[in-house]
Amino acid sequence: MSVEKLKIIDIGHSNYSLEQALLLLETTVSQFIFEGRTRAIKVITGHGSGKLREVVKTWCREQEGRFQAVIPGENYSLFNKDAADMRADCELKSDIDFGRGNRAVIYIWLW
């Protein structure tokens, strides 16, 4: 069984309602966990008004214990232990958002 280290889901540029975007996120995360092949998910929330970003962050907090870590894009740098450990676990050599402080993304590191 092959492992897809990092998957990207873009719910910020889809014109979904907040409820639809959250449902897609929940479904996708549950599927990845069930399949057991994905180590981390990069969720693109977009810049916009920030409402989607806050909804995703709240949802992630409500999932306490389900994920190894949740890393907001502004904390995704070599100075964040979870970010560094996730990158090592996923064998990520490059990611355009690493160290950029990009508030339009949130990383979910799965168990």
Steps between C-alpha positions, in 0.01 A plus 500: 500500500653833394497798734408841364698718736322834453160558343360842417137595529391843377173605659576870484461548127198278441210741561360256755297626793669467839289192573583337165871571542501354851311191383754449219785541749346251746430246226847531350680479835293198604574328170874563529504371858302190403728424203810552713720612211521875562722650770405869473241721337556854380167681518481810285246739650592800286547854622149642455310625804660247737167339595586165341839499666344556843238230439774252403713592803198458730416166340859382549489599870176303539679192362740490796703179500405408145811661350864497599516876442326788329740764367368837381687631195641796691676253734623266226873561530818341625440667837186291562579152636176345368567645154857371498394156627214477248732593214748232611223240539363579154848529348410842359798650326318810381171678547435844359333609823777391738626806688271744317251564781212426262174544693304347211607142587466264795690172531347196667752234601329163532595219740 
